[in-house]
């Protein structure tokens, strides 16, 4: 990916990043999230295909993961009501001047902070209703945001959605020492290799090794452990009660051989979102947009274009 397409959302304490589209178009933009402890690199295969299909496409790092620059003081700053400043530098903004937008984080809650920053990103850069794409835990982020900010989300696309877990469960009560021990295990290459082998349907050893290394790149950043422990002890996302409140037209995509989340939960999700359709990708595991990017991109394009045709006829 062209790192020249990165932009940053900067704060006094927090700096998050995303991959910008080649151009902002007169169409509904796609905004791509990622799953638990991952990064926008999840879309390294899918994003170019979506751009080639003619979509304005953004891939956003969820606060705390990806290549966010959180600094050493992030854990305390994340939980304090804080004044946060967005800074668009001259190479990111239309003008050559620095622009600052100040807002307050009203609650000391990690998930609220993620939602608030995503909202400010949308207002500052995207600026029109978007199609929000959430894979795995990113689906919980997407549902929470769509319910609380309906003006920002035109449609939802949920991929192998992790939305029925009750947050981080008992992990939220772990002593910090044990939490950090678990997080450092999560970072280890052997565990990443095992997780990668479970996540995808069939991989050669070489591909599994390469994908595991790519998947842990963000773990090498110095603030990754603090951010991950903070997410764990915050309680995480619990959006099951919000699912029925989703009003947006929704596409649910699911890998046929997902070993992480059972397909029964896809069927349940389909039944609980009032205006949803479901599509399955054969011979595919938990992250279809890496394993079968062409199939995922095709389903997204068909969903968006079919809806556009309906609107034009109406």
N, C-alpha and C positions, 0 to 999 in steps of 0.2 A: 504494500500500500504506500501511496505517496505521503510521506510524513509532512510534506508541505501543506497538506489539506487539514492539518490539525489546528484547532482553535482551543482556547482555554476560557474557562469561567473562573475568574480569580476572586478571592476574598481575602480579608485580612488574615485568615487562617487556612483557607481551603482553596485548592486549585484543581478543578476537574477538567476533563478534556473530551473531545469528540472528533470524528472525522467529518469534515465538511463535504457537501456535494460539489460536483464540478461546477454547477451553476444553479441558481435559484430560479425555478420555472413557474409558469402560470398554471400549475397543477397542484393537486393535494400532495404535500410532501410525506414521505415515509420517514419515521424516526425509529431506529432499531436499538433496542436495549439488549442486554445480555443476561446470562444466568448467574447463579451463586458463585462468588469468588472467581470471576472470570473478567473478560475485557472485551472491548469492541473488536479485538482480533477474531472473535467468534464469527464475524461477518467477512473474513478475509476472502472467502470464495463467493459468498452471496451478494455482497454489496456491489462489486463490479458488474454482476449480471443484472441487477436491478437498475443500475445506472444505464447499462447498455439497452435496457428495455424502455428507457425514456423517463424514468422516475427521478425526481429530486430526492436524494437519499442521504440521511444523516445516521451515523452510528455513534451512540453516546455511552461513555463510561459512567456507570452508576457510582455515586459517591462512595468512596471507601475502597473500591476495587479498580481494576483497570490501571490506567496510568495517571490517576489523580495524584496531585502533589499536595499532600496534606500537612507536611511539616511535623516537627517533633511534638508540637503542642496540640495536635489534632484531638486526642481523646478528651481533654478537658474542654477545649473550645466547642466540640460538637455537642456537648450536653449543656452548655450555658446559653441562656437567651443572649443573643449576640447581634451586633450590627455587622452585616455582611455586605461587602461591596463587590459588585460585578465590574470588571475592567475589561473593556474590549481594546486591545492594543491596536496601533495604527495599521498593522498588516492584517488585522482581523475585521476592522470596521470599514464602512464605505468611505468615511472621511479619513483624513490623516491625523485627526485629533483623538486624544484619549477620552473615552466616555465612561462615566461612572453612574451606576444605578444603585441606590442604597435601599435596603429593606431589612426588616427585623424578623428573626426566627422566633415565633411566639412560644414554642414549647421545646423543652429539652428532651426531644424524642428523635432518635436516629431516622426512623421511617418518615416522620414529618419533615425532617431536614432534607431527605432525599426528594420528597415530593415538592418541597418549596423550591429547591434548586432546579429541579426539572421544569417547574412552572416558570421560573425566571429565565431559564435557557430558552424556553418556548417563546416567551414574550420578547426577549432580546434579539433572537436570531430567526426563528421559524416564522413567527408573526401571523400565522393563519392556521385554521383547524388542520390537524395532522392525522395520519394513519399511524397509530402507535403499535409497534410490534414487540411482543414480550415473550421470549423463550424461557422455559423452566421457571426459576424464581423471578425472572424479569416479567413474567405474566402477572405475578402478584403486584409488582410495582405498577404495571400498566393498568390493572383493574382498579387499584387504589387511586391512581391519578385520574383515570377516566370518570370515576364516580364523583370525585371531589372537584374536578375541573372539567366539566362536560363541554364547556365552551372551547377547550383546547383540542379535544379529541373527536374527530369525525367518525373514525372506525377503529376497531381493534382487531389485531391478529395475534392469537395466542398459540405458541408452539410447545407441545409437550409440557403443558402448564403445571407448575408446582404451586397450587393454590389452596389445597386442603390441609396442609400441615398447620398445626397450632403454633405458629411462630417457631422459635428455636427450642421450645419445650424445656426440658430439665437442664439443657445447656445454659440457660439464662441464670441459673442459680449456682453454677460452678464457682469455686474459689478462683481468683485471678491466676494463681500459680498453675492450677490444673487447666484452666482455659488456655493459657499461653503454651503449655505443653502440648495440648491438643492441636493448637494452631500450627506449631512448628512441625508436628507430624503431618498435618495437612499439606505443608509446603514440601515435604520430602519427595524426591523423585520416585522411589519405589511405590509410595501410596498414589502418586499421580499416575504412574503407569498402570496400576491396578484399576483406578477409577476410569482411566481412558479405555481400558479393555472392556469394562462393563458398559460404558456409555455408548460405544459404537458397535455396530452389528458384527462386522468381520473386518479386521485390520491385519495387515502384515506386521511383523515385529518392527520393521524399519519405520513404517508409517505411525504405529503406536508410539514409538519412542520420540519421533519428531513432533507429533501432536501434543504429547505430554510436556515436552520442553516448551513449546509455544504457549501451552495453557498455564504454565507456571511462571512465565516471564514477569508478570506484575508482582508476584510474590517476592521478588528480589528487591523491591523498593523498601527503603528503611522504615516506612510508616505502615506497611501492609499488616504486620502482626497486630499493632495497636488498633487499627481500623476493624480488622476481622474480629478481634476480641470484643470490641465495643458493639459491633453488630450482634454478636452472639449473646452478650449479656443484656442487650436492650430488649430482648424478647422477639425481635425480628418481625416479619410480616404475618398477620393473621387476617386474611381477607375473605374467609368463607361466608361471613354474614353479608358481605358487600356484593357477592356475585349476582344475586337476583336484582340488584339495583342498577346493573349495567344496562344502559339504554341504547348504546351504539350497536350498529350492525357489526357482527363479530364472525371472523373466520377462525376455526380451531383446526390446527394441523397437528398430526400425531404420527410418530414413527411406529410402524407395525410391531417391531421387536424391541420396544423400549423396555429395558430391564430395571430402570430406575423408578418410573411411575406407571402403574398399571393402566391399560387402555380403558378399564371400567370407569376410571376417574374422568377420562375424556368424554365418555358417554354421559356421565353424571353432569359434567360441566355443560355439555351441549343441552341437556334438559333444563338446566337452571338459568342459563342466559336466555332471555326472552326472544332475542332476534339473532340466533346463531346458526351457522352451518359448520359441518365437520368433514374433514378430508384426511384420509390415512395414506401414508407413504409406505409402500411395501419394502421389505428387506432393509429396514432402517431402524436405528436405535434412538437414543434420547435427544441427540442434537442434529436434526435433519438438515439444518442450514449449513453444517460443515460436511456431513456425510453425503447428502443428496442435494447440493445447492441448486442445481438446475431444476429439480422437481419442486423445491420450495419456491423458487423465484417464479416458476410458471404458475403455481397455485396463487401466489400473491398477485401477479399480474392479471390473472383471470378474474379474481375477486374484485380488484379495484376497477378494472375496465367494465366488467358486467354491471357494477353499481353505477358507473358513469353513464353507461348507455341507458339504464333505467331512468336516471335523472334527466337525460336529454329528451327521451320520449315523453316523459311526464311534462 
